[in-house]
Amino acid sequence: MNVFASTVDLLFADPNIGRDAVYVAEGGAPQLVRIVARRADAITDFGDARLWTETTQIDLRVSEVANPRAGDRVEIDGDAFLIQGEPVRDRERLVWTVDLRPA
C-alpha cells in the first residue's frame, strides 16, 4: 500500500472526518462503508441571476465501492439519497466523489 492510500484510509477512519453509511448498488445488497460528507453550497449563474443551492456530495473509497453508478442508493444517518450524474475519481484513483439527491 502506498503512502497516499494509507493517508486516505486514516482520513476516512477519523471519527471527526469520516462517518458510516450504507451503500446499496442498484439491485445489490446493502454494504456498510465509510464516507466523507460534503454539504457545500453552489452558486450558479443563470443569465443575470445568481442561484444559490445546497448540494450534497460525498467521497467514497474505491477500495470499498469499485464502480458507483447513477441510481445507486446511499443512506446516511437514516436519510436516503440517490447518486446522480457521473462519479469522479481523484488523481490517485483512490476516492470517488459523487453528487447525491434525496431519494
JOBELJO-V117986 format. One record per backbone hydrogen bond with DSSP energy under -0.5 kcal/mol. CO is the residue of the C=O (numbers start at 1). NH is the residue of the N-H. Records with the same first field share a line. If there is no record, write none. Layout:
BEGIN
CO: NH ; NH
END
This chain:
BEGIN
2: 6
3: 7
4: 8
5: 9
6: 10
7: 11
8: 12
9: 13
10: 14
11: 18
14: 17 ; 18
17: 37
19: 35
21: 23 ; 33
22: 75
23: 31
24: 73
25: 28
29: 25
31: 23
33: 21
34: 61
35: 19
36: 59
38: 57
40: 55
42: 44 ; 53
44: 51
46: 49
49: 46
51: 44
53: 42
56: 100
57: 38
58: 98
59: 36
60: 96
61: 64 ; 65
64: 66
69: 72
72: 83
73: 24
74: 76 ; 81
75: 22
76: 79
79: 76
80: 103
81: 74
82: 101
83: 71
84: 99
88: 97
90: 93
94: 62
95: 90
96: 60
97: 88
98: 58
99: 84
100: 56
101: 82
END
